[in-house]
Amino acid sequence: MDAAKHSPTLPQEICAIISQDPCLQAPDLYSICLVSRSFHAEVERILYVDACVKGKRHIKSFCNSVVRRPYIALRIKKMQLYIPPHLLDLNVDDISKMVRAFRATSNLEDLQILEEDATNDPVYSTYGWVLEDHFFHLRSFINTYFDTNSLLKFLKLQPTIETLTTKNRDYTSMVPYRIDFDLSRLHTLHGSAFIIQALGMSDWSKNIVRMHIDFTDCVVEDELKTLVLLVKFRSSLESLSVERRDANLGLDITLFTSCIATQMPDLKYLRIMDYTETVRDLTFFRSFLIYSLFRRIPITLHSL
């Protein structure tokens, strides 16, 4: 016991250098933290700057740690939270601790709320209120879990967001709405056709530089509405990526592509990926490729 008490410890500077070795992953750092007190403080700091929490058990443990030791929450700059398909799998006490943990992370800048098992049928929770009325000011927000409509109040309280991804697979269940609050710092957007329609009505939409649009199971009317609104982004948009799935009731790919070229002639980068399982006549499509070369737009086009 005396030997253990007087055993030498490494200086914190050496512990910091070792802990920051890029070869060490989060599980390795966690193991080191458990077996050596010398590394505990530095490893804990590294692990909580960029927190990745997945699964019901780990969410509970993480929230308990943050609630018991608020100083840990102040270190968190980025958080990836993989939530079970049904938030109700967590009891009321667990959800309460999750809310308290969010409230403690006042220095959070990058938040990702992701569905734990994306292979199952999508279940978009309406519990977006758990993100509301906290002290952090986000620069980046990614959501594949909550229904977008339930996040409107949350987004209204985050005017500092620069990059926004809100990706729901069940697009047809969403009702188009108008986002009438200020997201003037937003420059990168990834969302469904319906979200683009909502943003196209906003005065600050002209600040968006990069955009990715998901068209899934959209009919002709939905696609035309979205394509017409692209002109709202013409003054600032430089890069546009489009992904189509199950578009059998949508526009023909050649017409779809020509509409984008007409609306956005000054794009620096355009990528169109069509995963609809339909063989289409690409005669006009070749003509558009020639047209695009004259316009000097670097284009990546896929039709699968």
C-alpha positions as CSV (number, residue, x, y, z in Angstrom):
1,M,0.0,0.0,0.0
2,D,2.8,2.4,0.8
3,A,4.4,1.7,-2.5
4,A,1.2,2.5,-4.3
5,K,0.8,5.7,-2.3
6,H,4.3,6.9,-3.1
7,S,4.4,5.6,-6.7
8,P,5.6,8.3,-9.2
9,T,3.0,10.0,-11.4
10,L,3.5,11.5,-14.9
11,P,3.5,15.3,-15.2
12,Q,0.2,16.6,-16.6
13,E,2.1,18.0,-19.7
14,I,3.2,14.4,-20.6
15,C,-0.3,13.1,-20.0
16,A,-1.7,15.7,-22.3
17,I,0.6,14.9,-25.1
18,I,-0.1,11.2,-24.8
19,S,-3.9,11.7,-24.6
20,Q,-4.0,13.8,-27.7
21,D,-2.3,11.2,-29.9
22,P,-4.5,10.7,-33.0
23,C,-4.1,7.0,-32.7
24,L,-6.2,6.9,-29.5
25,Q,-10.0,6.6,-30.0
26,A,-12.6,7.4,-27.4
27,P,-12.8,3.8,-26.1
28,D,-9.0,3.8,-25.6
29,L,-9.1,7.1,-23.8
30,Y,-11.9,5.9,-21.6
31,S,-9.9,2.8,-20.6
32,I,-6.8,4.9,-19.8
33,C,-9.0,7.1,-17.7
34,L,-10.2,4.1,-15.6
35,V,-6.7,2.7,-14.9
36,S,-4.6,5.8,-14.3
37,R,-5.5,8.8,-12.2
38,S,-2.7,10.8,-13.8
39,F,-4.6,10.8,-17.1
40,H,-8.0,11.3,-15.6
41,A,-8.3,15.1,-15.8
42,E,-6.9,15.4,-19.3
43,V,-8.8,12.5,-20.8
44,E,-12.0,13.7,-19.2
45,R,-11.5,17.1,-20.8
46,I,-10.9,15.6,-24.3
47,L,-13.8,13.2,-24.1
48,Y,-16.3,15.9,-23.1
49,V,-15.3,18.5,-25.6
50,D,-16.7,16.4,-28.4
51,A,-19.3,14.1,-26.8
52,C,-20.9,11.2,-28.7
53,V,-23.7,9.4,-26.8
54,K,-25.5,6.4,-28.3
55,G,-28.2,4.3,-26.8
56,K,-30.6,4.4,-23.8
57,R,-28.1,3.2,-21.2
58,H,-25.3,5.6,-22.3
59,I,-27.8,8.6,-22.5
60,K,-28.8,8.0,-18.9
61,S,-25.2,7.7,-17.8
62,F,-24.1,10.8,-19.7
63,C,-27.0,12.9,-18.3
64,N,-26.3,11.7,-14.8
65,S,-22.6,12.7,-15.1
66,V,-23.5,16.2,-16.5
67,V,-26.1,16.9,-13.9
68,R,-23.9,15.8,-11.0
69,R,-20.8,17.6,-12.3
70,P,-22.0,20.8,-14.1
71,Y,-18.4,21.8,-14.9
72,I,-18.2,19.0,-17.3
73,A,-21.1,20.4,-19.3
74,L,-19.2,23.7,-19.8
75,R,-16.5,21.9,-21.7
76,I,-18.8,20.4,-24.3
77,K,-18.6,22.2,-27.7
78,K,-20.0,19.4,-29.9
79,M,-22.5,16.7,-29.1
80,Q,-23.8,13.8,-31.1
81,L,-26.9,12.3,-29.5
82,Y,-28.3,9.0,-30.9
83,I,-31.8,8.7,-29.4
84,P,-33.9,5.5,-29.3
85,P,-36.6,5.3,-32.0
86,H,-39.2,6.0,-29.3
87,L,-38.3,8.7,-26.9
88,L,-40.9,7.3,-24.6
89,D,-38.5,4.3,-24.1
90,L,-36.9,6.8,-21.6
91,N,-39.0,7.4,-18.5
92,V,-40.0,10.8,-17.2
93,D,-37.0,11.1,-14.9
94,D,-34.6,10.3,-17.8
95,I,-36.2,13.0,-20.0
96,S,-36.0,15.5,-17.2
97,K,-32.3,14.8,-16.7
98,M,-31.8,15.2,-20.5
99,V,-33.4,18.6,-20.3
100,R,-31.2,19.6,-17.4
101,A,-28.1,18.3,-19.2
102,F,-29.0,20.5,-22.3
103,R,-29.5,23.5,-20.0
104,A,-26.0,23.0,-18.5
105,T,-24.2,22.9,-21.8
106,S,-24.2,26.6,-22.3
107,N,-21.0,26.5,-24.5
108,L,-22.4,24.0,-27.0
109,E,-21.9,25.1,-30.6
110,D,-22.5,21.9,-32.7
111,L,-25.5,19.7,-31.9
112,Q,-26.5,16.5,-33.8
113,I,-29.8,14.8,-32.8
114,L,-29.8,11.5,-34.6
115,E,-32.0,8.4,-34.7
116,E,-30.3,5.5,-33.1
117,D,-31.5,2.8,-35.6
118,A,-32.1,4.4,-38.9
119,T,-32.8,1.1,-40.6
120,N,-36.2,0.8,-39.0
121,D,-39.3,2.6,-40.3
122,P,-38.9,6.3,-39.3
123,V,-40.6,7.5,-36.2
124,Y,-40.3,11.3,-36.0
125,S,-40.8,12.4,-32.4
126,T,-42.8,15.5,-31.6
127,Y,-40.8,16.0,-28.4
128,G,-38.8,18.8,-29.9
129,W,-39.6,20.9,-26.8
130,V,-36.7,19.2,-24.9
131,L,-34.4,21.5,-26.9
132,E,-36.1,24.7,-26.1
133,D,-35.2,27.5,-23.7
134,H,-31.6,26.6,-23.1
135,F,-28.5,28.8,-22.9
136,F,-26.4,27.5,-25.8
137,H,-26.1,29.4,-29.1
138,L,-25.5,26.9,-31.9
139,R,-23.5,27.4,-35.1
140,S,-24.4,24.0,-36.5
141,F,-27.5,21.8,-36.0
142,I,-28.3,18.4,-37.6
143,N,-31.6,16.6,-36.9
144,T,-32.8,13.3,-38.2
145,Y,-35.0,12.4,-35.2
146,F,-37.5,15.1,-34.4
147,D,-40.3,16.2,-36.6
148,T,-39.3,19.5,-38.1
149,N,-42.6,21.2,-37.2
150,S,-41.9,20.5,-33.5
151,L,-38.5,22.3,-33.8
152,L,-39.8,25.7,-35.0
153,K,-39.7,27.3,-31.6
154,F,-36.2,25.9,-31.0
155,L,-34.9,27.3,-34.3
156,K,-36.5,30.7,-33.6
157,L,-34.3,30.9,-30.5
158,Q,-31.1,30.0,-32.4
159,P,-30.4,32.9,-34.8
160,T,-26.7,32.1,-34.7
161,I,-27.1,28.9,-36.7
162,E,-24.9,28.8,-39.8
163,T,-25.3,25.2,-40.9
164,L,-28.7,23.5,-40.7
165,T,-29.6,19.9,-41.6
166,T,-33.1,18.6,-40.9
167,K,-33.6,15.4,-42.7
168,N,-36.9,13.5,-42.4
169,R,-37.4,10.4,-44.6
170,D,-41.2,10.6,-44.5
171,Y,-41.5,13.9,-46.4
172,T,-45.1,13.5,-47.5
173,S,-46.3,13.7,-43.9
174,M,-45.0,17.2,-43.6
175,V,-47.2,20.2,-44.3
176,P,-45.4,23.2,-45.9
177,Y,-45.2,26.2,-43.6
178,R,-43.5,29.6,-43.6
179,I,-40.5,30.2,-41.5
180,D,-41.0,33.8,-40.5
181,F,-38.1,34.2,-38.1
182,D,-34.5,35.4,-38.7
183,L,-31.8,32.9,-39.6
184,S,-29.7,35.4,-41.5
185,R,-26.4,33.8,-40.6
186,L,-27.4,30.5,-42.3
187,H,-25.2,29.8,-45.3
188,T,-25.5,25.9,-45.6
189,L,-28.8,24.1,-45.8
190,H,-29.7,20.5,-46.1
191,G,-33.4,19.7,-46.1
192,S,-36.5,18.4,-47.9
193,A,-38.4,20.1,-50.7
194,F,-41.0,21.3,-48.2
195,I,-38.4,23.0,-46.0
196,I,-36.9,24.7,-49.1
197,Q,-40.4,26.0,-49.9
198,A,-40.7,27.4,-46.4
199,L,-37.3,29.1,-46.5
200,G,-37.9,30.5,-50.0
201,M,-40.5,32.8,-48.5
202,S,-38.0,34.4,-46.1
203,D,-36.2,37.7,-46.8
204,W,-32.9,36.3,-45.5
205,S,-32.8,33.3,-47.8
206,K,-30.6,35.2,-50.2
207,N,-27.6,34.5,-47.8
208,I,-27.6,30.8,-48.4
209,V,-24.4,29.7,-50.3
210,R,-24.7,25.8,-50.2
211,M,-27.8,23.8,-50.5
212,H,-28.8,20.1,-50.6
213,I,-32.4,19.2,-51.4
214,D,-34.1,15.9,-50.9
215,F,-37.0,15.0,-53.2
216,T,-38.5,11.7,-51.9
217,D,-41.8,10.5,-53.2
218,C,-42.7,13.9,-54.5
219,V,-45.3,14.5,-57.2
220,V,-45.0,17.0,-60.1
221,E,-46.7,19.8,-58.2
222,D,-44.3,19.5,-55.2
223,E,-41.2,19.5,-57.5
224,L,-42.4,22.5,-59.5
225,K,-43.2,24.6,-56.4
226,T,-39.7,23.9,-55.1
227,L,-37.9,24.6,-58.4
228,V,-39.8,27.8,-59.0
229,L,-38.7,29.0,-55.6
230,L,-35.0,28.4,-56.3
231,V,-34.9,31.8,-58.0
232,K,-35.1,33.3,-54.5
233,F,-31.6,31.9,-53.8
234,R,-30.1,32.9,-57.1
235,S,-28.1,35.9,-55.9
236,S,-26.0,34.0,-53.3
237,L,-26.3,30.2,-54.1
238,E,-23.0,28.8,-55.4
239,S,-23.4,25.0,-54.8
240,L,-26.6,22.9,-55.3
241,S,-26.9,19.2,-54.7
242,V,-30.2,17.4,-55.4
243,E,-31.2,13.9,-54.5
244,R,-34.4,12.2,-55.8
245,R,-36.0,8.9,-54.7
246,D,-39.2,7.3,-55.7
247,A,-40.0,10.0,-58.2
248,N,-42.2,8.0,-60.5
249,L,-44.9,10.6,-60.1
250,G,-42.5,13.5,-60.5
251,L,-41.0,15.3,-63.4
252,D,-39.0,13.5,-66.1
253,I,-35.3,13.8,-65.2
254,T,-34.5,15.8,-68.4
255,L,-37.2,18.3,-67.7
256,F,-36.3,18.4,-64.0
257,T,-32.7,19.2,-64.9
258,S,-33.5,21.8,-67.5
259,C,-35.7,23.6,-64.9
260,I,-32.8,23.9,-62.5
261,A,-30.5,25.1,-65.3
262,T,-33.0,27.8,-66.2
263,Q,-33.6,29.0,-62.7
264,M,-30.0,28.9,-61.6
265,P,-27.7,29.7,-64.5
266,D,-24.8,31.0,-62.4
267,L,-24.2,28.0,-60.2
268,K,-20.5,27.0,-59.7
269,Y,-21.4,23.5,-58.7
270,L,-24.4,21.3,-59.5
271,R,-25.0,17.7,-58.6
272,I,-28.2,15.7,-59.4
273,M,-28.6,12.2,-58.1
274,D,-31.8,10.3,-59.3
275,Y,-32.3,7.0,-57.6
276,T,-35.7,6.4,-59.1
277,E,-36.0,2.8,-60.5
278,T,-37.2,3.9,-63.9
279,V,-35.4,3.8,-67.3
280,R,-35.8,7.2,-69.0
281,D,-35.0,8.5,-72.4
282,L,-31.9,10.6,-72.1
283,T,-31.8,12.2,-75.6
284,F,-32.6,15.7,-74.3
285,F,-30.4,15.0,-71.3
286,R,-27.3,14.8,-73.5
287,S,-28.3,18.2,-75.0
288,F,-28.3,19.7,-71.5
289,L,-24.9,18.4,-70.8
290,I,-23.6,20.2,-73.8
291,Y,-25.4,23.3,-72.7
292,S,-23.9,23.1,-69.2
293,L,-20.4,22.9,-70.6
294,F,-20.9,26.1,-72.4
295,R,-22.1,27.6,-69.1
296,R,-19.0,26.3,-67.4
297,I,-20.9,24.6,-64.6
298,P,-19.0,21.6,-63.1
299,I,-21.8,19.0,-63.0
300,T,-22.1,15.6,-61.5
301,L,-25.2,13.8,-62.7
302,H,-26.3,10.3,-61.7
303,S,-29.4,8.4,-62.9
304,L,-29.8,5.0,-61.3
